[in-house]
Amino acid sequence: MCFNKLGIGNIEGIAPDSENTMIGEITISTLTPHYSKIIVLFDNDQPGITAAKRYKEKYNIDYMILDMSKDLSDSVKDYGIETVRDRLLILLKENLNT
């Protein structure tokens, strides 16, 4: 929902039940062929960062940390759409070029 509000298209989001519940291997292996890149974006707190690193270790999926507020929607509320979009686009470009 936030990506739509930010005006960033060509992105689909899925989410596990929580950052402590990993998306299963079958789901990951089903999704991987359909996308040029999968990037994890969780909350900017210790549980979120730890979960993102687990995806990197287990599935070799890159992650990005939006180092603003706790999560994407809070960042929009605290910093505004334009600021968050600009920062997020930089992170996306960095991750898409790796």
Backbone bond lengths (Angstrom), bond angles and torsions (degrees), N, CA, C in turn:
res aa  C-N    CA-C-N  psi(-1)  N-CA   C-N-CA  omega(-1)  CA-C   N-CA-C  phi
1 M - - - 1.438 - - 1.529 110.84 -
2 C 1.333 117.02 -42.78 1.467 119.63 -179.83 1.516 111.78 -64.61
3 F 1.336 118.38 -37.50 1.461 120.00 179.35 1.529 110.20 -61.21
4 N 1.332 117.42 -40.47 1.467 120.67 176.51 1.526 110.81 -62.77
5 K 1.318 116.30 -44.75 1.462 121.34 179.72 1.527 110.42 -62.91
6 L 1.339 116.86 -33.82 1.461 121.57 179.30 1.523 112.36 -78.35
7 G 1.324 116.77 -10.35 1.450 120.28 -179.37 1.516 113.29 76.15
8 I 1.311 116.41 25.08 1.467 121.38 178.24 1.517 107.24 -101.16
9 G 1.318 115.89 109.48 1.452 120.93 -178.55 1.514 111.35 -94.37
10 N 1.306 114.91 -178.45 1.455 122.22 177.12 1.530 112.60 61.04
11 I 1.318 115.91 28.22 1.465 121.74 177.26 1.516 107.47 -130.56
12 E 1.313 115.55 135.14 1.457 120.58 173.48 1.519 107.74 -118.18
13 G 1.291 115.80 144.22 1.456 120.06 179.69 1.511 111.50 -119.89
14 I 1.304 114.19 139.12 1.463 120.68 169.48 1.523 106.70 -130.84
15 A 1.288 116.24 157.71 1.460 119.30 -177.26 1.524 110.41 -142.35
16 P 1.315 115.47 139.86 1.468 118.24 171.89 1.528 109.27 -72.66
17 D 1.315 116.72 172.24 1.463 120.35 178.65 1.524 111.30 -58.68
18 S 1.327 115.86 -35.64 1.461 121.98 176.21 1.524 107.60 -158.60
19 E 1.320 115.83 170.35 1.459 119.38 178.34 1.525 111.58 -67.84
20 N 1.325 117.17 -16.12 1.465 121.42 178.72 1.519 112.34 -87.74
21 T 1.337 117.46 -5.57 1.455 122.55 179.22 1.522 108.24 -113.86
22 M 1.318 116.57 115.05 1.461 119.70 -179.30 1.523 110.86 -82.35
23 I 1.319 115.25 145.10 1.458 120.56 172.46 1.525 106.63 -68.34
24 G 1.318 116.90 135.92 1.458 121.91 -172.96 1.522 114.44 -69.79
25 E 1.315 114.79 160.17 1.468 121.20 -178.80 1.528 112.56 -59.56
26 I 1.321 117.13 -38.04 1.465 120.04 -179.43 1.530 109.74 -63.21
27 T 1.304 117.67 -44.14 1.465 121.07 179.38 1.528 110.49 -64.81
28 I 1.315 116.94 -44.45 1.466 120.84 179.56 1.528 110.10 -61.88
29 S 1.325 117.18 -45.17 1.463 119.62 -178.63 1.530 111.74 -68.88
30 T 1.322 117.29 -25.55 1.460 121.15 175.77 1.529 110.73 -74.99
31 L 1.317 117.76 -37.86 1.461 121.83 -177.56 1.529 113.02 -77.20
32 T 1.304 116.89 -37.73 1.468 122.10 -171.32 1.529 114.14 -52.11
33 P 1.335 120.66 -45.58 1.462 118.92 -178.28 1.531 114.82 -67.62
34 H 1.315 116.82 -15.93 1.463 120.64 -175.57 1.526 114.09 -90.37
35 Y 1.321 117.13 -5.73 1.462 120.69 -175.40 1.515 110.37 -131.69
36 S 1.328 115.00 145.60 1.460 118.94 177.34 1.525 110.96 -74.36
37 K 1.327 117.14 -24.85 1.463 121.04 179.49 1.512 109.10 -157.68
38 I 1.315 116.01 139.62 1.461 122.06 172.77 1.518 106.53 -117.28
39 I 1.326 115.79 130.84 1.460 121.84 -178.86 1.522 108.09 -131.26
40 V 1.315 115.73 135.13 1.456 121.60 179.03 1.528 109.25 -91.20
41 L 1.332 116.24 134.68 1.460 123.08 173.75 1.525 107.84 -135.14
42 F 1.320 114.77 105.05 1.464 120.65 177.35 1.524 109.00 -111.81
43 D 1.325 116.36 -175.55 1.457 121.36 178.61 1.528 110.89 -60.63
44 N 1.314 114.60 152.93 1.452 122.46 178.25 1.534 109.07 -89.90
45 D 1.315 115.73 60.27 1.461 121.95 173.74 1.522 107.06 -140.20
46 Q 1.320 117.13 174.04 1.464 119.27 -174.42 1.523 113.49 -58.77
47 P 1.340 119.94 -45.32 1.468 118.50 177.24 1.536 112.89 -60.62
48 G 1.328 117.29 -39.24 1.457 120.64 179.25 1.517 112.41 -66.51
49 I 1.317 116.52 -43.39 1.464 121.06 179.54 1.524 110.60 -66.38
50 T 1.329 116.82 -41.73 1.466 121.23 177.81 1.525 110.65 -62.11
51 A 1.328 116.96 -43.46 1.469 120.79 179.51 1.524 110.67 -63.89
52 A 1.323 117.59 -42.44 1.464 120.87 179.20 1.523 110.51 -60.86
53 K 1.315 116.90 -41.72 1.469 120.68 179.00 1.530 111.19 -65.59
54 R 1.330 117.52 -32.23 1.471 120.23 177.14 1.525 111.11 -65.35
55 Y 1.328 117.62 -38.04 1.469 120.40 176.77 1.523 110.82 -65.19
56 K 1.313 116.20 -37.31 1.465 120.05 177.74 1.532 109.94 -64.86
57 E 1.316 116.22 -45.49 1.468 120.91 -179.19 1.520 112.12 -66.63
58 K 1.320 117.30 -45.76 1.464 120.63 -173.75 1.530 112.92 -80.23
59 Y 1.343 117.15 -42.35 1.463 120.50 -172.53 1.537 113.62 -115.83
60 N 1.311 116.98 -1.76 1.465 122.32 -175.13 1.535 111.28 57.59
61 I 1.320 115.38 40.18 1.460 122.29 177.12 1.529 107.59 -99.06
62 D 1.326 115.23 126.07 1.457 119.73 179.24 1.519 110.26 -67.17
63 Y 1.313 114.82 158.66 1.464 120.15 177.15 1.519 109.14 -135.95
64 M 1.301 114.74 160.43 1.451 120.40 173.92 1.516 108.67 -132.86
65 I 1.329 114.41 149.15 1.454 121.40 -179.88 1.521 107.50 -115.87
66 L 1.314 116.35 116.91 1.455 121.64 174.87 1.521 106.56 -84.70
67 D 1.324 115.68 97.80 1.468 121.24 -170.74 1.527 112.60 -84.74
68 M 1.306 113.51 56.08 1.468 119.63 177.88 1.532 106.85 -115.20
69 S 1.311 117.74 -104.62 1.468 121.68 177.09 1.524 109.26 -91.53
70 K 1.322 116.60 -174.71 1.461 121.04 -174.82 1.524 113.24 -57.69
71 D 1.322 117.45 -40.53 1.462 120.05 -179.53 1.524 109.82 -144.05
72 L 1.310 115.76 178.46 1.457 121.17 -174.77 1.526 111.86 -61.45
73 S 1.319 117.49 -46.34 1.471 119.16 -177.36 1.530 111.51 -67.75
74 D 1.330 117.93 -37.19 1.467 120.21 175.80 1.527 110.86 -65.51
75 S 1.330 116.47 -36.79 1.465 120.08 178.22 1.518 110.85 -62.30
76 V 1.340 116.82 -42.15 1.459 120.53 177.64 1.528 109.71 -62.49
77 K 1.310 116.74 -43.98 1.469 121.03 -179.66 1.535 110.60 -63.66
78 D 1.341 117.00 -41.65 1.463 121.29 -174.66 1.531 114.14 -81.57
79 Y 1.333 117.69 -33.10 1.467 120.76 -172.45 1.525 114.40 -117.06
80 G 1.311 117.47 -14.99 1.458 120.72 -179.14 1.521 112.09 94.40
81 I 1.310 114.87 155.83 1.464 122.36 -174.68 1.527 111.83 -60.87
82 E 1.322 117.27 -47.57 1.466 119.89 -174.45 1.522 112.13 -63.20
83 T 1.323 117.31 -44.64 1.465 121.51 -179.15 1.521 110.96 -63.20
84 V 1.321 116.38 -44.45 1.467 120.17 -179.69 1.530 110.23 -67.60
85 R 1.327 117.39 -43.06 1.457 120.46 178.89 1.535 110.45 -59.28
86 D 1.326 117.17 -45.49 1.467 120.49 179.92 1.525 111.17 -60.24
87 R 1.325 117.03 -45.62 1.471 120.93 -179.58 1.525 110.62 -66.80
88 L 1.322 116.75 -42.05 1.464 121.18 -178.86 1.530 111.02 -66.03
89 L 1.318 117.54 -39.50 1.463 120.37 178.10 1.532 111.42 -63.44
90 I 1.314 117.21 -37.18 1.474 120.62 175.81 1.520 109.53 -62.99
91 L 1.321 117.10 -47.30 1.473 120.35 179.30 1.522 111.82 -61.76
92 L 1.315 116.65 -42.53 1.463 120.25 179.29 1.521 110.85 -62.90
93 K 1.319 117.62 -45.20 1.471 120.54 178.95 1.519 111.21 -61.42
94 E 1.338 116.49 -42.32 1.469 119.80 177.82 1.527 110.84 -59.48
95 N 1.324 115.92 -44.08 1.465 120.12 -177.41 1.512 112.74 -74.49
96 L 1.305 118.34 -31.28 1.456 120.46 179.75 1.524 111.67 -74.64
97 N 1.307 116.79 -20.96 1.462 121.21 -179.78 1.517 112.64 -92.42
98 T 1.319 118.10 4.53 1.471 119.84 179.29 1.509 110.03 -97.84
